[in-house]
């Protein structure tokens, strides 16, 4: 499935007039490539030198299955000092993207030791999660510290992530799948909430056309999914 992306705008600049608006937080230790991932996908921009992010909000436009979407993406600092700032994004987000570098095993361990406990502290109900292994272009055969694809898949199952995807901001490998799966996870989340609402209050007509079409979109995308 083809996904067309446009220029990134901060502060929701591309969201106006778009039927489907998805809210997402990028989480993970500092320097694992969260900002690089976003800028590489949307602006085709990659640099080894950049200023570490404290907090940014980007609008990421893309087309999936012929429908227009905009991902409102919170790009947050990974340091523990900024937990209170990240707490706001947890409440606003439909999908949480947990990132670690495949060449930094400590960032891999942080998913379990730091990020899951923090998410549990600040969310009353479970949000869909994607596990993303970044910087795969830095993998080398002789590196003993790198995280394998099998380990990433196993961790995704342990934490209940929707899927595990590996990517590289440098060569853009896997970036399209990351953002497509953000959309799919958000739509599944909305559909589940709607079913719960219907059980409590009776049947309601879905107002979001994209939720009705979720099943066909997922089938169209099935052949391109990574390790789900």
GROMACS elastic network, one bead per residue, 0.5 to 0.9 nm:
[ bonds ]
;  ai    aj funct       b0    kb
    1    64     6  0.74654   500
    1    65     6  0.70474   500
    1   220     6  0.69169   500
    1   221     6  0.60316   500
    1   223     6  0.87890   500
    1   224     6  0.73870   500
    2    63     6  0.77882   500
    2    64     6  0.70104   500
    2    65     6  0.77166   500
    2    66     6  0.88845   500
    2   176     6  0.88094   500
    3    62     6  0.60992   500
    3    63     6  0.51277   500
    3    64     6  0.54829   500
    3    65     6  0.79714   500
    3    66     6  0.87642   500
    3   176     6  0.68873   500
    3   177     6  0.89717   500
    3   180     6  0.76298   500
    4    61     6  0.80086   500
    4    62     6  0.51431   500
    4    63     6  0.51586   500
    4    64     6  0.76731   500
    4   176     6  0.89943   500
    5     8     6  0.86882   500
    5    41     6  0.77001   500
    5    42     6  0.61598   500
    5    43     6  0.89421   500
    5    60     6  0.73316   500
    5    61     6  0.55259   500
    5    63     6  0.68033   500
    5   176     6  0.88671   500
    6    14     6  0.88172   500
    6    42     6  0.60028   500
    6    43     6  0.77033   500
    6    60     6  0.71626   500
    6    61     6  0.55647   500
    6    62     6  0.66054   500
    7    14     6  0.84407   500
    7    42     6  0.54679   500
    7    43     6  0.57854   500
    7    59     6  0.86272   500
    7    60     6  0.74280   500
    7    61     6  0.74903   500
    8    13     6  0.82481   500
    8    14     6  0.77255   500
    8    38     6  0.84154   500
    8    39     6  0.74945   500
    8    41     6  0.89884   500
    8    42     6  0.55014   500
    8    43     6  0.65250   500
    8    58     6  0.63725   500
    8    59     6  0.57607   500
    8    60     6  0.54885   500
    8    61     6  0.73699   500
    9    12     6  0.64294   500
    9    13     6  0.51529   500
    9    14     6  0.62837   500
    9    57     6  0.84941   500
    9    58     6  0.55921   500
    9    59     6  0.52638   500
    9    60     6  0.72509   500
   10    13     6  0.60846   500
   10    14     6  0.85021   500
   10    56     6  0.72892   500
   10    57     6  0.54910   500
   10    59     6  0.59185   500
   10    60     6  0.89378   500
   11    14     6  0.86697   500
   11    56     6  0.80324   500
   11    57     6  0.53792   500
   11    58     6  0.57982   500
   11    59     6  0.67536   500
   11    72     6  0.82616   500
   12    15     6  0.53293   500
   12    16     6  0.76155   500
   12    57     6  0.72510   500
   12    58     6  0.61602   500
   12    60     6  0.84313   500
   12    70     6  0.86431   500
   12    71     6  0.87869   500
   12    72     6  0.64052   500
   12    73     6  0.87719   500
   13    16     6  0.69446   500
   13    58     6  0.80658   500
   13    59     6  0.63002   500
   14    17     6  0.83535   500
   14    18     6  0.80767   500
   14    58     6  0.89873   500
   14    59     6  0.58173   500
   14    60     6  0.74017   500
   14    61     6  0.66863   500
   14    70     6  0.71086   500
   15    18     6  0.56285   500
   15    19     6  0.86974   500
   15    20     6  0.86757   500
   15    21     6  0.68712   500
   15    59     6  0.65086   500
   15    60     6  0.83314   500
   15    61     6  0.75951   500
   15    69     6  0.82741   500
   15    70     6  0.56874   500
   15    71     6  0.80163   500
   15    72     6  0.77388   500
   16    19     6  0.86774   500
   18    21     6  0.67113   500
   18    68     6  0.66909   500
   18    69     6  0.65268   500
   18    70     6  0.68620   500
   19    67     6  0.88555   500
   19    68     6  0.72371   500
   19    69     6  0.70726   500
   19    70     6  0.85317   500
   19   208     6  0.81046   500
   19   209     6  0.89710   500
   19   210     6  0.88886   500
   20    67     6  0.83698   500
   20    68     6  0.67827   500
   20    70     6  0.64043   500
   20    71     6  0.85048   500
   20   208     6  0.78972   500
   20   210     6  0.75726   500
   21    69     6  0.59243   500
   21    71     6  0.59192   500
   21    72     6  0.69463   500
   22    69     6  0.73677   500
   22    70     6  0.61600   500
   22    72     6  0.58635   500
   22    73     6  0.82154   500
   22    93     6  0.80633   500
   22    94     6  0.69933   500
   22    95     6  0.81636   500
   22   182     6  0.80311   500
   22   183     6  0.66930   500
   22   186     6  0.66649   500
   22   187     6  0.86018   500
   23    70     6  0.85853   500
   23    71     6  0.57990   500
   23    73     6  0.60824   500
   23    74     6  0.79158   500
   23    92     6  0.67580   500
   23    94     6  0.53785   500
   23    95     6  0.66503   500
   23    96     6  0.89532   500
   23   182     6  0.89370   500
   23   186     6  0.80999   500
   24    71     6  0.67724   500
   24    72     6  0.61194   500
   24    74     6  0.61862   500
   24    75     6  0.88582   500
   24    89     6  0.81650   500
   24    90     6  0.86472   500
   24    92     6  0.79354   500
   24    94     6  0.58418   500
   24    96     6  0.57965   500
   24    97     6  0.72756   500
   24   182     6  0.74474   500
   24   186     6  0.86589   500
   25    72     6  0.84649   500
   25    73     6  0.57035   500
   25    75     6  0.63152   500
   25    76     6  0.75189   500
   25    86     6  0.87682   500
   25    89     6  0.64569   500
   25    90     6  0.71742   500
   25    92     6  0.86004   500
   25    93     6  0.60796   500
   25    94     6  0.82559   500
   25    95     6  0.66005   500
   25    96     6  0.50594   500
   25    97     6  0.60523   500
   25    98     6  0.84965   500
   26    34     6  0.65284   500
   26    35     6  0.85403   500
   26    73     6  0.71581   500
   26    74     6  0.61047   500
   26    75     6  0.52665   500
   26    76     6  0.64379   500
   26    95     6  0.89545   500
   26    96     6  0.63752   500
   26    98     6  0.64029   500
   26    99     6  0.72148   500
   27    34     6  0.75107   500
   27    74     6  0.88370   500
   27    75     6  0.74632   500
   27    76     6  0.65395   500
   27    77     6  0.78798   500
   27    78     6  0.67957   500
   27    86     6  0.88439   500
   27    96     6  0.71275   500
   27    97     6  0.58933   500
   27    99     6  0.59299   500
   27   100     6  0.87312   500
   27   115     6  0.77575   500
   28    31     6  0.86710   500
   28    32     6  0.70447   500
   28    33     6  0.89116   500
   28    34     6  0.75434   500
   28    76     6  0.84592   500
   28    77     6  0.81037   500
   28    78     6  0.55102   500
   28    79     6  0.87788   500
   28    97     6  0.82858   500
   28    98     6  0.56384   500
   28   100     6  0.59807   500
   28   107     6  0.73211   500
   28   108     6  0.89840   500
   28   110     6  0.78099   500
   28   111     6  0.72553   500
   28   115     6  0.71327   500
   29    32     6  0.61384   500
   29    33     6  0.89963   500
   29    34     6  0.89074   500
   29    77     6  0.77319   500
   29    79     6  0.65974   500
   29    80     6  0.89182   500
   29    99     6  0.75904   500
   29   100     6  0.68997   500
   29   101     6  0.88087   500
   29   106     6  0.89437   500
   29   107     6  0.58793   500
   29   108     6  0.89511   500
   29   110     6  0.73276   500
   29   111     6  0.85959   500
   29   115     6  0.87097   500
   30    33     6  0.77965   500
   30    34     6  0.82554   500
   30    52     6  0.77651   500
   30    53     6  0.85420   500
   30    77     6  0.63931   500
   30    79     6  0.62580   500
   30   107     6  0.86020   500
   31    34     6  0.75379   500
   31    35     6  0.88080   500
   31    52     6  0.75456   500
   31    78     6  0.80378   500
   31   101     6  0.84763   500
   32    35     6  0.87268   500
   32    36     6  0.88131   500
   32    78     6  0.89524   500
   32    99     6  0.70197   500
   32   100     6  0.56895   500
   32   101     6  0.50720   500
   32   102     6  0.87972   500
   32   104     6  0.80496   500
   32   107     6  0.75387   500
   32   133     6  0.88927   500
   32   134     6  0.67514   500
   32   135     6  0.75537   500
   33    36     6  0.50397   500
   33    37     6  0.59720   500
   33    38     6  0.87924   500
   33    99     6  0.80322   500
   33   100     6  0.81243   500
   33   101     6  0.74584   500
   33   134     6  0.65554   500
   33   135     6  0.71407   500
   33   168     6  0.88588   500
   33   169     6  0.75020   500
   34    37     6  0.52601   500
   34    38     6  0.67182   500
   34    39     6  0.89772   500
   34    75     6  0.71711   500
   34    76     6  0.84436   500
   34    99     6  0.69469   500
   34   100     6  0.87258   500
   34   134     6  0.81517   500
   34   169     6  0.89858   500
   35    38     6  0.52947   500
   35    39     6  0.62384   500
   35    40     6  0.84419   500
   35    52     6  0.84724   500
   35    53     6  0.73833   500
   35    75     6  0.66716   500
   35    76     6  0.86880   500
   36    39     6  0.52038   500
   36    40     6  0.57723   500
   36    41     6  0.84210   500
   36    45     6  0.80002   500
   36    46     6  0.64801   500
   36    47     6  0.77270   500
   36    48     6  0.88981   500
   36    50     6  0.87449   500
   36   169     6  0.58603   500
   36   170     6  0.82037   500
   37    40     6  0.53624   500
   37    41     6  0.63119   500
   37    42     6  0.87755   500
   37    46     6  0.86161   500
   37   134     6  0.80480   500
   37   167     6  0.82580   500
   37   168     6  0.73447   500
   37   170     6  0.84038   500
   37   172     6  0.80677   500
   37   175     6  0.71013   500
   38    41     6  0.53932   500
   38    42     6  0.62379   500
   38    43     6  0.81518   500
   38    58     6  0.85828   500
   38    60     6  0.82249   500
   38    73     6  0.88749   500
   38    75     6  0.87085   500
   38   169     6  0.80304   500
   38   175     6  0.83889   500
   39    42     6  0.53334   500
   39    43     6  0.53166   500
   39    44     6  0.66057   500
   39    45     6  0.57434   500
   39    46     6  0.70713   500
   39   169     6  0.81906   500
   40    43     6  0.56053   500
   40    46     6  0.55214   500
   40    47     6  0.89782   500
   40   168     6  0.89944   500
   40   169     6  0.55083   500
   40   170     6  0.72138   500
   40   171     6  0.84445   500
   40   172     6  0.66979   500
   40   175     6  0.83010   500
   41    44     6  0.56370   500
   41    45     6  0.77095   500
   41   169     6  0.74017   500
   41   172     6  0.66405   500
   41   175     6  0.61915   500
   41   176     6  0.73069   500
   41   179     6  0.89696   500
   42    45     6  0.78479   500
   42    60     6  0.68913   500
   42    61     6  0.82406   500
   43    46     6  0.85717   500
   44   169     6  0.89946   500
   44   172     6  0.82489   500
   45   169     6  0.87143   500
   45   170     6  0.85398   500
   46    49     6  0.89406   500
   46   169     6  0.68834   500
   46   170     6  0.60036   500
   46   171     6  0.87633   500
   47    50     6  0.67594   500
   47   170     6  0.81506   500
   50    53     6  0.88022   500
   52    77     6  0.75610   500
   53    56     6  0.70751   500
   53    75     6  0.73621   500
   53    76     6  0.65012   500
   53    77     6  0.54669   500
   53    78     6  0.85546   500
   54    75     6  0.79679   500
   54    76     6  0.57693   500
   54    78     6  0.82048   500
   54    79     6  0.89349   500
   54    82     6  0.78471   500
   54    85     6  0.89610   500
   55    74     6  0.72343   500
   55    75     6  0.57524   500
   55    77     6  0.61933   500
   55    85     6  0.81090   500
   55    86     6  0.85006   500
   56    73     6  0.81515   500
   56    74     6  0.59594   500
   56    75     6  0.50825   500
   56    76     6  0.66049   500
   57    72     6  0.68712   500
   57    73     6  0.55462   500
   57    75     6  0.60761   500
   57    76     6  0.86399   500
   58    71     6  0.78960   500
   58    72     6  0.58480   500
   58    73     6  0.50808   500
   58    74     6  0.65998   500
   58    75     6  0.75791   500
   59    70     6  0.62331   500
   59    71     6  0.56359   500
   59    73     6  0.61556   500
   60    69     6  0.82379   500
   60    70     6  0.53848   500
   60    72     6  0.64303   500
   60    73     6  0.70916   500
   60   179     6  0.87106   500
   61    68     6  0.73897   500
   61    69     6  0.57941   500
   61    71     6  0.62908   500
   61    72     6  0.87736   500
   62    67     6  0.84278   500
   62    68     6  0.61126   500
   62    69     6  0.54471   500
   62    70     6  0.62667   500
   62    71     6  0.79961   500
   62   179     6  0.83401   500
   62   180     6  0.83205   500
   63    66     6  0.60019   500
   63    67     6  0.53720   500
   63    69     6  0.59405   500
   63    70     6  0.85514   500
   63   180     6  0.87755   500
   64    67     6  0.53640   500
   64    68     6  0.66509   500
   64    69     6  0.73386   500
   64   180     6  0.70044   500
   64   183     6  0.84086   500
   64   217     6  0.79934   500
   65    68     6  0.85200   500
   65   216     6  0.88608   500
   65   217     6  0.61056   500
   65   220     6  0.77463   500
   65   221     6  0.85058   500
   67   210     6  0.78294   500
   69   183     6  0.78309   500
   70   183     6  0.88842   500
   71   179     6  0.81608   500
   71   182     6  0.81187   500
   71   183     6  0.76610   500
   72    93     6  0.87435   500
   73    93     6  0.85443   500
   74    86     6  0.88885   500
   74    89     6  0.66960   500
   74    93     6  0.83298   500
   76    82     6  0.83428   500
   76    85     6  0.82280   500
   76    86     6  0.66098   500
   76    89     6  0.85749   500
   77    80     6  0.84721   500
   77    81     6  0.88948   500
   77    82     6  0.65961   500
   77    83     6  0.86746   500
   77    85     6  0.88331   500
   77    86     6  0.80176   500
   78    81     6  0.85264   500
   78    82     6  0.73684   500
   78    83     6  0.84410   500
   79    82     6  0.59152   500
   79    83     6  0.76215   500
   80    83     6  0.55628   500
   80    84     6  0.89256   500
   80   114     6  0.87876   500
   81    84     6  0.77357   500
   81    85     6  0.87798   500
   82    85     6  0.52770   500
   82    86     6  0.63942   500
   82    87     6  0.87907   500
   83    86     6  0.50303   500
   83    87     6  0.61517   500
   83   118     6  0.78720   500
   84    87     6  0.51265   500
   84    88     6  0.73536   500
   85    88     6  0.59770   500
   85    89     6  0.75421   500
   86    89     6  0.52432   500
   86    90     6  0.66031   500
   87    90     6  0.53379   500
   87    91     6  0.69067   500
   87   118     6  0.86697   500
   87   119     6  0.83864   500
   87   121     6  0.88068   500
   87   122     6  0.59531   500
   87   123     6  0.85205   500
   88    91     6  0.55643   500
   88    92     6  0.66715   500
   88    93     6  0.89162   500
   88   122     6  0.85945   500
   89    92     6  0.50840   500
   89    93     6  0.59499   500
   90    93     6  0.53495   500
   90    94     6  0.82338   500
   90    95     6  0.88421   500
   90    96     6  0.78874   500
   90   119     6  0.73736   500
   90   122     6  0.66248   500
   90   123     6  0.65158   500
   90   127     6  0.87694   500
   91    94     6  0.83303   500
   91   122     6  0.75527   500
   91   123     6  0.67059   500
   91   124     6  0.88910   500
   93    96     6  0.68877   500
   93   127     6  0.79716   500
   94   127     6  0.61498   500
   94   128     6  0.69707   500
   94   185     6  0.83636   500
   94   186     6  0.58666   500
   94   189     6  0.74457   500
   94   190     6  0.85137   500
   95   127     6  0.58930   500
   95   128     6  0.50670   500
   95   129     6  0.58288   500
   95   130     6  0.76789   500
   95   182     6  0.65235   500
   95   183     6  0.85362   500
   95   185     6  0.68050   500
   95   186     6  0.60386   500
   95   189     6  0.84462   500
   96   127     6  0.67594   500
   96   128     6  0.62648   500
   96   130     6  0.64030   500
   96   131     6  0.87054   500
   96   182     6  0.83746   500
   97   128     6  0.85819   500
   97   129     6  0.56826   500
   97   131     6  0.60901   500
   97   132     6  0.69390   500
   97   178     6  0.88050   500
   97   182     6  0.79331   500
   98   111     6  0.71393   500
   98   115     6  0.79420   500
   98   129     6  0.69554   500
   98   130     6  0.60371   500
   98   132     6  0.60221   500
   98   133     6  0.85792   500
   99   107     6  0.82193   500
   99   108     6  0.82432   500
   99   111     6  0.79837   500
   99   130     6  0.83707   500
   99   131     6  0.61126   500
   99   133     6  0.59163   500
   99   134     6  0.67704   500
  100   103     6  0.86052   500
  100   104     6  0.74054   500
  100   105     6  0.82305   500
  100   106     6  0.86279   500
  100   107     6  0.51750   500
  100   108     6  0.53365   500
  100   109     6  0.87270   500
  100   110     6  0.81902   500
  100   111     6  0.75517   500
  100   131     6  0.81104   500
  100   132     6  0.64979   500
  100   133     6  0.52292   500
  100   134     6  0.60261   500
  100   135     6  0.86958   500
  101   104     6  0.51599   500
  101   105     6  0.73518   500
  101   106     6  0.87756   500
  101   107     6  0.63217   500
  101   108     6  0.68953   500
  101   132     6  0.83907   500
  101   133     6  0.54999   500
  101   135     6  0.57597   500
  101   136     6  0.77292   500
  101   146     6  0.84200   500
  101   147     6  0.80204   500
  102   105     6  0.68019   500
  102   107     6  0.83385   500
  102   108     6  0.73870   500
  102   133     6  0.55401   500
  102   134     6  0.59705   500
  102   135     6  0.63253   500
  102   136     6  0.62175   500
  102   138     6  0.82021   500
  102   139     6  0.73690   500
  102   145     6  0.85826   500
  102   146     6  0.54085   500
  102   148     6  0.71423   500
  102   149     6  0.85317   500
  102   152     6  0.85933   500
  102   166     6  0.84503   500
  103   107     6  0.87863   500
  103   134     6  0.83639   500
  103   135     6  0.71064   500
  103   136     6  0.75763   500
  103   138     6  0.67832   500
  103   139     6  0.64264   500
  103   140     6  0.89382   500
  103   143     6  0.81405   500
  103   145     6  0.64330   500
  103   147     6  0.63242   500
  104   107     6  0.55726   500
  104   108     6  0.67730   500
  104   145     6  0.67406   500
  104   146     6  0.62406   500
  104   147     6  0.74285   500
  105   109     6  0.63291   500
  105   110     6  0.86181   500
  105   145     6  0.60301   500
  105   146     6  0.61710   500
  105   147     6  0.61921   500
  106   109     6  0.50840   500
  106   110     6  0.61559   500
  107   111     6  0.68676   500
  108   111     6  0.57006   500
  108   112     6  0.78589   500
  108   133     6  0.84969   500
  108   147     6  0.75487   500
  108   152     6  0.84833   500
  109   112     6  0.57482   500
  109   113     6  0.61660   500
  109   114     6  0.81567   500
  110   115     6  0.62545   500
  110   116     6  0.84835   500
  111   114     6  0.58710   500
  111   116     6  0.61441   500
  111   117     6  0.89017   500
  111   131     6  0.89870   500
  111   155     6  0.88810   500
  111   159     6  0.89633   500
  112   115     6  0.62256   500
  112   116     6  0.55741   500
  112   117     6  0.75119   500
  112   155     6  0.86505   500
  112   159     6  0.79043   500
  113   116     6  0.68986   500
  113   117     6  0.69810   500
  114   117     6  0.57076   500
  114   118     6  0.62885   500
  114   119     6  0.88120   500
  115   118     6  0.50921   500
  115   119     6  0.61176   500
  115   120     6  0.86155   500
  116   119     6  0.50745   500
  116   120     6  0.61984   500
  116   121     6  0.86693   500
  116   159     6  0.81313   500
  117   120     6  0.51129   500
  117   121     6  0.62742   500
  117   122     6  0.89317   500
  118   121     6  0.50798   500
  118   122     6  0.65255   500
  118   123     6  0.87638   500
  119   122     6  0.53789   500
  119   123     6  0.60049   500
  119   126     6  0.89329   500
  120   123     6  0.55132   500
  120   124     6  0.74382   500
  120   125     6  0.86158   500
  120   126     6  0.82335   500
  121   124     6  0.80449   500
  123   126     6  0.68217   500
  123   127     6  0.79044   500
  126   129     6  0.88448   500
  127   189     6  0.77365   500
  128   160     6  0.85383   500
  128   161     6  0.68421   500
  128   162     6  0.66640   500
  128   182     6  0.88968   500
  128   185     6  0.62285   500
  128   186     6  0.72868   500
  128   188     6  0.87278   500
  128   189     6  0.68532   500
  129   156     6  0.89305   500
  129   159     6  0.86439   500
  129   160     6  0.75559   500
  129   162     6  0.59212   500
  129   163     6  0.79280   500
  129   182     6  0.86624   500
  129   185     6  0.78952   500
  130   156     6  0.78393   500
  130   160     6  0.89606   500
  130   161     6  0.52554   500
  130   162     6  0.55837   500
  130   163     6  0.56295   500
  130   164     6  0.63114   500
  130   165     6  0.77829   500
  130   178     6  0.81979   500
  130   181     6  0.78817   500
  130   182     6  0.75361   500
  130   185     6  0.83170   500
  131   152     6  0.78079   500
  131   153     6  0.86646   500
  131   155     6  0.82895   500
  131   156     6  0.60867   500
  131   161     6  0.62329   500
  131   162     6  0.78181   500
  131   163     6  0.63440   500
  131   165     6  0.64631   500
  131   166     6  0.85547   500
  132   152     6  0.82491   500
  132   163     6  0.84686   500
  132   164     6  0.57620   500
  132   166     6  0.56263   500
  132   167     6  0.72868   500
  132   178     6  0.76485   500
  133   136     6  0.72890   500
  133   147     6  0.85468   500
  133   149     6  0.84662   500
  133   152     6  0.72183   500
  133   164     6  0.75699   500
  133   165     6  0.62742   500
  133   167     6  0.62762   500
  133   168     6  0.85641   500
  134   137     6  0.84994   500
  134   165     6  0.86206   500
  134   166     6  0.59425   500
  134   167     6  0.51097   500
  134   168     6  0.57170   500
  134   169     6  0.75462   500
  135   138     6  0.56875   500
  135   139     6  0.76285   500
  135   166     6  0.81842   500
  135   167     6  0.64665   500
  135   169     6  0.67764   500
  135   170     6  0.77452   500
  136   139     6  0.54592   500
  136   166     6  0.68389   500
  136   167     6  0.60204   500
  136   168     6  0.54231   500
  136   169     6  0.87682   500
  136   173     6  0.86874   500
  137   140     6  0.84118   500
  137   167     6  0.82408   500
  137   168     6  0.59266   500
  137   169     6  0.85089   500
  137   170     6  0.72670   500
  137   171     6  0.76517   500
  137   173     6  0.88649   500
  138   168     6  0.87004   500
  139   142     6  0.87526   500
  139   143     6  0.72363   500
  139   146     6  0.69076   500
  139   147     6  0.88860   500
  140   143     6  0.55094   500
  140   144     6  0.89380   500
  140   146     6  0.82801   500
  141   144     6  0.82374   500
  143   146     6  0.60467   500
  144   147     6  0.86667   500
  147   150     6  0.83192   500
  147   151     6  0.63958   500
  147   152     6  0.71108   500
  148   151     6  0.51955   500
  148   152     6  0.64269   500
  148   153     6  0.87937   500
  149   152     6  0.50387   500
  149   153     6  0.62304   500
  149   154     6  0.86223   500
  149   164     6  0.87745   500
  149   165     6  0.89394   500
  149   166     6  0.78183   500
  149   227     6  0.88567   500
  150   153     6  0.51168   500
  150   154     6  0.61593   500
  150   155     6  0.86392   500
  151   154     6  0.50701   500
  151   155     6  0.61615   500
  151   156     6  0.86119   500
  152   155     6  0.51936   500
  152   156     6  0.62239   500
  152   157     6  0.87984   500
  152   164     6  0.65248   500
  152   165     6  0.83470   500
  152   166     6  0.85674   500
  153   156     6  0.51419   500
  153   157     6  0.64734   500
  153   158     6  0.88155   500
  153   163     6  0.77047   500
  153   164     6  0.57472   500
  153   165     6  0.84924   500
  153   227     6  0.68400   500
  153   228     6  0.80157   500
  154   157     6  0.52338   500
  154   158     6  0.63091   500
  154   159     6  0.88771   500
  154   164     6  0.89261   500
  155   159     6  0.62199   500
  155   160     6  0.83644   500
  155   161     6  0.83643   500
  155   164     6  0.84790   500
  156   159     6  0.54478   500
  156   160     6  0.59278   500
  156   162     6  0.74518   500
  156   163     6  0.62687   500
  156   164     6  0.58511   500
  156   228     6  0.88372   500
  157   160     6  0.50857   500
  157   161     6  0.62673   500
  157   162     6  0.82836   500
  157   163     6  0.79614   500
  157   164     6  0.87045   500
  158   161     6  0.78330   500
  160   163     6  0.83725   500
  161   164     6  0.72615   500
  162   181     6  0.86161   500
  162   185     6  0.72116   500
  162   228     6  0.68697   500
  163   181     6  0.83943   500
  163   225     6  0.87754   500
  163   226     6  0.76221   500
  163   227     6  0.64817   500
  164   226     6  0.69512   500
  164   227     6  0.58188   500
  164   228     6  0.60612   500
  165   174     6  0.70351   500
  165   175     6  0.88484   500
  165   177     6  0.74762   500
  165   178     6  0.67025   500
  165   225     6  0.85309   500
  165   226     6  0.57411   500
  165   227     6  0.66066   500
  165   228     6  0.79415   500
  166   173     6  0.80589   500
  166   174     6  0.61086   500
  166   175     6  0.83820   500
  166   178     6  0.84401   500
  166   226     6  0.79618   500
  166   227     6  0.89546   500
  167   171     6  0.86681   500
  167   172     6  0.69382   500
  167   173     6  0.52209   500
  167   175     6  0.58256   500
  167   177     6  0.87211   500
  167   178     6  0.80117   500
  168   171     6  0.57271   500
  168   172     6  0.52749   500
  168   173     6  0.51823   500
  168   174     6  0.66720   500
  168   175     6  0.71024   500
  169   173     6  0.71659   500
  169   174     6  0.86250   500
  169   175     6  0.72510   500
  170   173     6  0.80649   500
  172   175     6  0.55213   500
  172   176     6  0.79464   500
  173   176     6  0.78197   500
  173   177     6  0.88637   500
  174   177     6  0.53802   500
  174   178     6  0.65069   500
  174   226     6  0.83807   500
  175   178     6  0.51541   500
  175   179     6  0.67033   500
  175   180     6  0.87374   500
  176   179     6  0.55664   500
  176   180     6  0.61564   500
  176   181     6  0.85905   500
  177   180     6  0.50775   500
  177   181     6  0.59735   500
  177   182     6  0.85341   500
  177   224     6  0.77711   500
  177   225     6  0.70236   500
  177   226     6  0.75443   500
  178   181     6  0.53796   500
  178   182     6  0.64063   500
  179   183     6  0.66037   500
  179   184     6  0.88607   500
  180   183     6  0.52888   500
  180   184     6  0.64099   500
  180   185     6  0.87330   500
  180   221     6  0.89348   500
  181   185     6  0.58911   500
  181   186     6  0.83464   500
  181   225     6  0.84184   500
  182   185     6  0.52988   500
  182   186     6  0.62179   500
  182   187     6  0.87430   500
  183   186     6  0.51842   500
  183   187     6  0.62674   500
  183   188     6  0.87159   500
  184   187     6  0.51852   500
  184   188     6  0.62196   500
  184   189     6  0.85566   500
  184   214     6  0.74927   500
  184   217     6  0.82219   500
  184   218     6  0.73200   500
  185   188     6  0.51720   500
  185   189     6  0.61004   500
  185   190     6  0.86873   500
  186   190     6  0.62330   500
  186   191     6  0.86211   500
  187   190     6  0.51117   500
  187   191     6  0.61353   500
  187   192     6  0.86081   500
  187   210     6  0.75269   500
  187   211     6  0.57648   500
  187   214     6  0.67873   500
  188   191     6  0.50419   500
  188   192     6  0.61657   500
  188   193     6  0.86494   500
  188   211     6  0.75848   500
  188   214     6  0.73714   500
  189   192     6  0.52102   500
  189   193     6  0.62895   500
  189   194     6  0.86484   500
  190   193     6  0.50871   500
  190   194     6  0.60989   500
  190   195     6  0.86937   500
  190   211     6  0.73998   500
  191   194     6  0.50513   500
  191   195     6  0.63314   500
  191   196     6  0.88071   500
  191   206     6  0.88378   500
  191   211     6  0.62883   500
  191   212     6  0.83918   500
  191   214     6  0.86400   500
  192   195     6  0.51863   500
  192   196     6  0.64325   500
  192   197     6  0.87134   500
  193   196     6  0.51406   500
  193   197     6  0.61847   500
  193   198     6  0.86288   500
  194   198     6  0.61061   500
  194   199     6  0.86756   500
  194   204     6  0.82400   500
  194   206     6  0.78309   500
  195   198     6  0.50288   500
  195   199     6  0.62726   500
  195   200     6  0.87621   500
  195   203     6  0.84802   500
  196   199     6  0.51994   500
  196   200     6  0.64572   500
  196   201     6  0.86864   500
  197   200     6  0.52525   500
  197   201     6  0.59170   500
  197   202     6  0.73675   500
  197   203     6  0.81414   500
  197   204     6  0.83442   500
  198   201     6  0.52169   500
  198   204     6  0.62699   500
  199   202     6  0.56471   500
  199   203     6  0.73604   500
  200   203     6  0.88759   500
  201   204     6  0.82716   500
  204   207     6  0.87854   500
  206   209     6  0.71413   500
  206   211     6  0.75014   500
  206   212     6  0.73165   500
  207   210     6  0.89588   500
  207   211     6  0.84710   500
  207   212     6  0.89990   500
  208   211     6  0.56433   500
  208   212     6  0.71807   500
  209   212     6  0.53121   500
  209   213     6  0.66066   500
  209   214     6  0.89084   500
  210   213     6  0.50478   500
  210   214     6  0.61557   500
  210   217     6  0.88968   500
  211   214     6  0.50826   500
  211   215     6  0.83325   500
  212   215     6  0.75394   500
  212   216     6  0.88414   500
  213   216     6  0.56217   500
  213   217     6  0.63120   500
  213   218     6  0.87900   500
  214   217     6  0.51058   500
  214   218     6  0.61352   500
  214   219     6  0.86436   500
  215   218     6  0.52242   500
  215   219     6  0.62966   500
  215   220     6  0.87230   500
  216   219     6  0.50777   500
  216   220     6  0.61833   500
  216   221     6  0.86353   500
  217   220     6  0.50914   500
  217   221     6  0.62140   500
  217   222     6  0.85409   500
  218   221     6  0.50745   500
  218   222     6  0.58898   500
  219   222     6  0.50923   500
  219   223     6  0.79728   500
  220   223     6  0.72730   500
  220   224     6  0.85501   500
  221   224     6  0.55021   500
  221   225     6  0.65597   500
  222   225     6  0.54727   500
  223   226     6  0.87332   500
  225   228     6  0.64935   500
